[in-house]
Amino acid sequence: MGYLQKNKDNIIMINNLAIPVIVENILQTLIGTVDTYFAGSISDNAIAAIGVTNLIMNLFIVFFTAISIGTSAVIARNVGKGEKEKVEFAISQSILLGIIISVIVGIINLLFYKPILMICGASNGVLNITISYYLVVAVPIVFLCLSTILSSCLRATKDTKTPMISTSIANIVNIILNIVFINMNLGIVGLALATTISRLINVVILFGKLRCNNIKVKLNMKEWNLQKETLKAILKIGIPAGMEKLIMRLGQLVYNSMIISIGVSAYIAHNIAGNIEGYTYIPAMGFGVATATLVGISLGEGETEKSRELVYLADVITTFWMVLIGMILFVFAPQIVSIFTDTVEIQEMVVNVLRLIALFQCFIAITQIFTSALQGAGDTKFPMYTTFMGIWGIRVGIGYLLGVVLNLGLYGVWMAYALDITCRAILLMIRFNHGKWKEIAI
C-alpha cells in the first residue's frame, strides 16, 4: 500500500491515459461484431465477404502501424523536449508518408482486386459479393490509414480522449448508416459505404482536434516535402514494429491452417476461444499505449529513471487487472462459452483452453507493457526478434509437435501459445532491465 500511495499521482496519470484507449479498443471490437450482425441480415455470403476483406485489410494495416509507432516515438520524445516545431513537422511528415503509401495501396486494390481476393480465399461462391464490398472499403483505404496515424499523433501528445470520442462518433454513424442503407436495399455495398463514410468522419474529427490543439499541420501540398532525417527516424523505429505485426499475421495464417488440420471442431473451438480471449487483451493494450507515450516523453525530458519507474508501475497496474480477468475467465468459462455454442464437444475444448490461458494472464501483461516500453523508447528491433521466435519457433513449431505429432489437439496448440507468452515476457523484461533503451537517440 505504501508503494501505491507514494505513486498515487503517477497511477492517476497512467489510468487517465489508458482508460480512454481501453474504451476505444472495446468500441473497435464491438463495431466488428455489429458489422457481422448486419451482414447476417443480408446473407451468410455477406459475412464471408467481410471476413475475407478484413483478413486482407489487416495485412495492409501493418504498413500504417509501422508509421504510427515510429511517429509516436518521435513525437513523444519531442514533446518531452518541449520542441513544438519538431512535433508539428513529424506529424506533417507522417501524414504525407501515410497518404503516399495508402494511395499506392488503394490503386493496387483497384487494379488487382480479383487476384488478391482469390489468393486470400474468396471462393467462386462468394467472390462477386466480396468484390462489391472490397472495392468500396479497400480502395479508399487512405481514410483508415489517416485514422490510425492521427490517433497515434494525438496519443503521443497525451491526448487519448479524442481518439476515443472520435471512434465513438464514427461507430454511431456506422450503425445508423448500416440501418439506412440496408432499408434502401443497397445490400453489402451499403455496409461498405457506411464503413468508409464513418472512417472519413473519424479523420475529419481527429484532424480538427489537432488544429484545435494549436498543432499546425501543413495542408498546402506545395509546401510539403519528404524530409530525410525525420522520415529516417520514423522508419527506423516503425519498420521493425511493422515487421513484428507482419510476422505475427503471417504466423497466425500458418497457425490457423495447422489447427484446421486437427479438425473442424478444433478450428471452431479455437475461433470462439480467440474471440473471447481477444477482449481480455484490451486492458493490456490500453496500458501499453500509455506506457509507450510516457516513456517517450520522459526520455525527451531526460528523466530515464522516471521512465523506468513508470514502466514498472504500469506493469503492476496491468498485471492486477489481467490476473483479475484471468480469475473471472477461469471460474466462469463454461457460462461464457455457452453463449457462443451449444455443441458439448466444442464447449469442452474452449473451456479447457480458456482455463489454461487464464493462468498466464500475468505474462500477457508483462509482454504487452515491456514491448510498448521498448517501442516508446525507440527499441523496436528486439520485440520483433522475440515475436519471430515466439510465433514461428514456439507457436508454430512446438504447437505442431504438441498438437499434431503428440496428438494433444487444440489443447497442445494452446500450450505452445502459453509457452510463447511466457518466454517473450521473460526476454523482454531482461532486455528492459539491461537499459540499452536509455541510450537510443531519436
C-alpha positions in Angstrom: 0.0 0.0 0.0 2.9 2.3 0.7 4.2 1.9 -2.8 0.9 2.7 -4.3 0.3 5.7 -2.1 3.8 7.0 -3.0 3.0 6.7 -6.7 -0.6 8.0 -6.4 -0.2 10.8 -8.9 1.6 8.6 -11.5 -1.1 5.9 -11.1 -3.8 8.6 -11.9 -1.8 9.8 -14.9 -1.3 6.3 -16.3 -5.0 5.5 -15.8 -6.1 8.8 -17.4 -4.1 7.9 -20.5 -5.0 4.2 -20.6 -8.7 4.1 -19.9 -9.8 6.1 -23.0 -7.7 3.7 -25.1 -9.3 0.7 -23.5 -12.8 2.2 -24.2 -11.7 2.9 -27.8 -10.5 -0.7 -28.3 -13.7 -2.1 -26.9 -15.7 0.1 -29.3 -13.4 -1.0 -32.2 -14.0 -4.7 -31.3 -17.8 -4.2 -31.0 -18.1 -2.5 -34.3 -16.8 -5.6 -36.0 -19.5 -7.6 -34.2 -22.1 -5.1 -35.3 -21.0 -5.2 -38.9 -21.2 -9.0 -38.8 -24.7 -8.8 -37.3 -25.9 -6.5 -40.2 -24.2 -8.7 -42.8 -26.0 -11.7 -41.4 -29.3 -10.0 -42.2 -28.2 -10.0 -45.8 -26.8 -13.5 -46.3 -24.1 -15.9 -45.0 -22.0 -15.0 -48.0 -22.0 -11.4 -46.9 -20.5 -12.4 -43.6 -17.8 -14.4 -45.5 -17.2 -11.4 -47.7 -16.5 -9.1 -44.7 -14.3 -11.8 -43.2 -12.1 -12.1 -46.3 -11.8 -8.3 -46.7 -10.8 -7.8 -43.0 -8.2 -10.5 -43.4 -6.6 -8.5 -46.3 -7.1 -5.2 -44.6 -5.2 -6.5 -41.5 -2.2 -7.1 -43.7 -2.3 -3.6 -45.1 -2.7 -2.1 -41.6 0.8 -3.4 -40.9 2.2 -0.6 -43.0 0.1 2.0 -41.2 1.1 0.6 -37.9 4.7 1.0 -38.8 4.2 4.7 -39.5 2.1 5.3 -36.4 4.5 3.6 -33.9 7.5 5.4 -35.4 5.7 8.7 -35.4 4.5 8.2 -31.8 8.0 7.6 -30.5 9.4 10.7 -32.4 6.5 13.0 -31.3 6.6 11.8 -27.6 10.4 12.4 -27.4 10.0 15.9 -28.8 7.0 16.7 -26.6 9.3 15.8 -23.6 11.9 18.2 -25.0 9.4 20.9 -25.5 10.2 21.3 -29.2 6.8 22.0 -30.7 8.0 22.7 -34.2 9.6 19.3 -34.4 6.4 17.8 -33.2 4.4 19.6 -35.9 6.9 18.6 -38.5 6.9 14.9 -37.5 3.1 14.9 -37.7 3.1 16.5 -41.1 5.7 14.1 -42.4 3.8 11.1 -41.1 0.6 12.3 -42.7 2.3 12.8 -46.0 4.0 9.4 -45.9 0.7 7.7 -44.9 -1.1 9.4 -47.8 1.5 8.3 -50.3 1.6 4.7 -49.1 -2.2 4.4 -48.8 -2.9 5.8 -52.2 -0.5 3.3 -53.7 -2.2 0.5 -51.8 -5.6 1.8 -52.9 -4.5 1.8 -56.6 -3.2 -1.8 -56.2 -6.6 -2.8 -54.7 -8.4 -1.2 -57.6 -6.3 -2.8 -60.3 -5.7 -6.2 -58.8 -8.7 -6.8 -56.6 -9.7 -10.1 -58.1 -6.4 -12.0 -57.8 -5.9 -10.5 -54.3 -9.3 -11.8 -53.2 -8.8 -15.2 -54.8 -5.4 -15.7 -53.2 -6.9 -14.9 -49.8 -9.6 -17.5 -50.1 -12.6 -15.9 -51.7 -14.2 -18.9 -53.5 -16.3 -18.6 -56.6 -19.4 -18.7 -54.4 -18.6 -15.5 -52.6 -16.3 -13.8 -55.0 -18.8 -11.4 -56.6 -20.3 -10.2 -53.4 -16.8 -9.9 -51.9 -15.7 -7.7 -54.8 -18.6 -5.3 -54.2 -17.6 -4.9 -50.5 -13.9 -4.9 -51.1 -13.8 -2.1 -53.7 -15.8 0.3 -51.6 -13.7 -0.4 -48.4 -10.2 -1.2 -49.7 -9.7 1.4 -52.5 -10.3 4.4 -50.2 -8.0 2.8 -47.6 -6.4 6.3 -47.1 -9.1 7.1 -44.5 -8.2 4.0 -42.4 -4.5 4.9 -42.7 -5.1 8.5 -41.6 -7.3 7.4 -38.7 -4.5 5.2 -37.5 -1.8 7.8 -37.8 -3.8 10.8 -36.5 -4.9 8.8 -33.4 -1.3 7.9 -32.7 -0.2 11.5 -33.1 -2.8 12.7 -30.6 -2.0 9.9 -28.1 1.7 10.8 -28.3 0.8 14.3 -27.1 -1.1 12.7 -24.1 -4.5 13.2 -25.7 -6.1 9.8 -25.6 -9.6 11.1 -25.1 -10.1 12.5 -28.6 -9.5 9.2 -30.4 -12.0 7.5 -28.0 -14.6 10.2 -28.7 -13.9 10.2 -32.4 -14.2 6.4 -32.5 -17.5 6.5 -30.6 -19.0 9.1 -33.0 -17.7 7.1 -36.1 -19.2 3.9 -34.7 -22.6 5.5 -34.1 -22.6 6.9 -37.6 -21.6 3.5 -39.0 -24.6 1.8 -37.2 -27.1 4.5 -38.3 -25.8 4.3 -41.9 -26.0 0.5 -41.9 -29.6 0.6 -41.0 -30.4 3.4 -43.5 -28.6 1.7 -46.4 -30.0 -1.8 -45.7 -33.5 -0.2 -45.7 -32.6 1.3 -49.0 -31.8 -2.2 -50.3 -28.2 -1.4 -51.0 -27.1 -4.7 -49.5 -23.4 -5.3 -48.8 -22.5 -2.2 -50.8 -24.4 -0.2 -48.2 -22.4 -1.8 -45.4 -19.2 -0.9 -47.2 -20.3 2.7 -47.8 -21.2 3.0 -44.1 -17.8 1.8 -43.1 -15.9 4.1 -45.4 -18.0 7.2 -44.6 -17.6 6.6 -40.8 -13.8 6.4 -41.4 -13.9 9.7 -43.3 -15.8 11.3 -40.4 -13.2 9.9 -37.9 -10.4 11.5 -39.9 -12.2 14.9 -40.0 -12.7 14.9 -36.2 -9.1 13.8 -35.5 -7.6 16.4 -37.8 -9.9 19.1 -36.4 -8.8 18.3 -32.9 -5.1 18.6 -33.9 -5.9 22.1 -35.2 -7.8 22.9 -32.0 -4.8 21.9 -30.0 -2.9 24.6 -31.9 -0.8 22.0 -33.7 -0.1 23.4 -37.2 -0.1 20.8 -39.9 0.8 21.9 -43.4 -2.1 21.3 -45.8 -0.6 23.1 -48.8 1.0 20.3 -50.9 3.4 22.9 -52.5 4.9 23.3 -49.0 5.1 19.6 -48.3 8.3 17.7 -48.9 9.7 14.5 -47.5 12.4 15.4 -45.1 15.1 12.8 -45.0 16.1 13.0 -41.3 12.6 13.0 -39.9 11.5 10.1 -42.1 14.6 8.2 -41.3 13.8 8.5 -37.6 10.2 7.4 -38.1 11.0 4.5 -40.3 14.0 3.4 -38.2 11.6 2.8 -35.4 8.5 2.0 -37.4 9.8 -0.6 -39.8 10.8 -3.2 -37.2 7.5 -2.6 -35.4 5.6 -3.1 -38.6 7.6 -6.2 -39.4 6.7 -7.6 -35.9 3.0 -7.2 -36.8 3.6 -8.8 -40.2 5.5 -11.7 -38.7 2.5 -12.2 -36.3 -0.1 -12.0 -39.0 1.7 -14.5 -41.3 2.3 -16.8 -38.4 -1.3 -16.7 -37.5 -2.3 -17.8 -41.0 0.0 -20.9 -40.7 -1.1 -21.4 -37.1 -4.8 -21.4 -38.2 -4.0 -23.9 -41.1 -2.4 -26.2 -38.6 -5.5 -26.1 -36.4 -7.7 -26.8 -39.4 -5.7 -29.9 -40.0 -6.6 -31.1 -36.5 -10.3 -31.0 -37.3 -13.2 -28.7 -38.0 -14.4 -28.8 -34.3 -11.0 -27.8 -33.1 -10.9 -24.9 -35.6 -14.4 -23.7 -34.5 -13.4 -24.0 -30.8 -10.2 -22.1 -31.5 -12.0 -19.2 -33.1 -14.5 -19.0 -30.3 -11.7 -19.1 -27.7 -9.8 -16.5 -29.6 -12.8 -14.1 -29.8 -13.4 -14.4 -26.1 -9.7 -14.0 -25.2 -9.4 -11.0 -27.5 -11.5 -9.0 -25.0 -9.1 -9.9 -22.2 -6.2 -8.3 -24.1 -7.9 -4.9 -24.3 -6.7 -3.6 -20.9 -3.1 -4.6 -21.5 -3.2 -2.9 -24.9 -4.6 0.3 -23.3 -2.0 0.4 -20.6 0.6 -0.4 -23.3 -0.2 2.7 -25.3 0.0 4.8 -22.1 3.4 3.2 -21.3 4.9 3.9 -24.7 3.7 7.6 -24.6 5.1 8.2 -21.1 8.4 6.5 -21.8 8.9 8.7 -24.9 8.0 11.9 -23.1 10.1 11.1 -20.0 13.2 10.3 -22.2 12.7 13.6 -24.0 12.7 15.3 -20.6 16.0 13.5 -19.8 14.3 11.6 -17.0 15.5 8.0 -17.6 14.9 6.8 -14.1 11.3 8.3 -14.2 10.7 6.3 -17.4 11.8 3.1 -15.6 9.6 3.7 -12.6 6.6 4.5 -14.8 7.1 1.2 -16.7 7.2 -0.9 -13.6 4.2 0.9 -12.1 2.2 0.4 -15.4 3.2 -3.3 -15.2 1.9 -3.6 -11.6 -1.4 -2.0 -12.6 -1.8 -4.0 -15.7 -0.9 -7.3 -14.0 -3.5 -6.6 -11.3 -6.3 -6.2 -13.9 -5.1 -9.1 -16.1 -4.9 -11.5 -13.2 -8.4 -10.4 -12.1 -9.7 -11.0 -15.6 -7.9 -14.4 -15.6 -9.7 -15.4 -12.4 -13.1 -14.5 -13.8 -12.3 -16.3 -17.1 -11.2 -19.4 -15.2 -14.3 -19.6 -13.0 -16.9 -18.6 -15.5 -15.5 -20.1 -18.7 -18.4 -22.6 -19.1 -21.1 -19.9 -18.8 -19.2 -17.6 -21.2 -18.7 -20.3 -23.8 -22.3 -21.4 -23.7 -23.2 -18.0 -25.2 -21.3 -18.9 -28.4 -22.1 -22.6 -28.9 -24.4 -25.4 -27.8 -22.2 -28.2 -29.0 -20.8 -30.1 -26.0 -17.6 -31.2 -27.7 -16.7 -27.7 -28.7 -17.7 -26.3 -25.4 -15.3 -28.6 -23.6 -12.4 -27.7 -25.8 -13.0 -24.0 -25.5 -13.3 -24.2 -21.7 -10.1 -26.2 -21.4 -8.0 -23.8 -23.4 -9.5 -20.7 -21.8 -8.8 -22.0 -18.3 -5.2 -22.8 -19.5 -4.5 -19.3 -20.8 -6.3 -17.7 -17.8 -3.3 -18.9 -15.7 -0.9 -17.0 -17.9 -2.6 -13.5 -17.9 0.3 -12.0 -15.8 2.7 -12.9 -18.6 0.4 -11.3 -21.2 0.6 -8.1 -19.1 4.4 -8.2 -19.0 4.7 -8.9 -22.7 2.4 -6.0 -23.7 3.9 -3.5 -21.2 7.6 -4.1 -21.9 7.0 -4.4 -25.6 5.3 -1.0 -25.5 8.0 0.5 -23.2 10.8 -0.6 -25.6 8.9 0.7 -28.6 8.2 4.0 -26.9 12.0 4.3 -26.3 12.7 3.5 -30.0 14.0 0.0 -29.4 11.7 -1.9 -31.8 14.1 -4.5 -33.2 14.3 -6.6 -30.1 10.4 -7.0 -29.8 10.5 -8.0 -33.5 13.1 -10.7 -32.9 11.2 -12.1 -29.9 7.9 -12.1 -31.8 9.6 -14.1 -34.7 11.0 -16.6 -32.2 7.7 -16.9 -30.3 5.3 -17.1 -33.3 7.4 -19.3 -35.6 9.6 -21.2 -33.2 7.1 -21.9 -30.4 3.5 -21.3 -31.5 4.0 -23.0 -34.9 6.9 -25.3 -34.3 6.2 -26.6 -30.7 2.5 -26.1 -31.4 2.7 -28.6 -34.3 4.7 -31.0 -32.1 2.3 -30.9 -29.2 -1.0 -30.6 -31.1 -0.4 -32.8 -34.2 2.6 -35.1 -33.6 1.8 -35.9 -29.9 -1.9 -35.8 -30.7 -2.8 -33.3 -27.9 -5.1 -31.5 -30.3 -6.2 -27.9 -29.6 -5.0 -28.0 -26.0 -1.5 -28.8 -27.2 -1.6 -25.9 -29.6 -2.6 -23.5 -26.8 0.0 -24.9 -24.5 2.5 -23.7 -27.1 0.8 -20.3 -27.1 1.2 -20.1 -23.3 4.9 -21.1 -23.6 5.4 -18.4 -26.2 3.9 -15.7 -24.0 5.9 -16.8 -21.0 9.2 -16.9 -22.9 8.7 -13.5 -24.6 7.7 -11.9 -21.2 11.0 -13.1 -19.7 13.1 -12.0 -22.6 11.5 -8.6 -22.9 11.9 -7.9 -19.2 15.6 -8.9 -19.3 16.1 -6.6 -22.3 14.4 -3.7 -20.5 16.5 -4.2 -17.3 19.7 -4.1 -19.3 18.9 -0.5 -20.0 20.1 -0.2 -23.6 16.8 1.6 -24.5 18.0 4.6 -22.4 20.8 5.2 -25.0 18.7 5.2 -28.2 18.7 8.6 -29.9 15.7 9.7 -32.0 
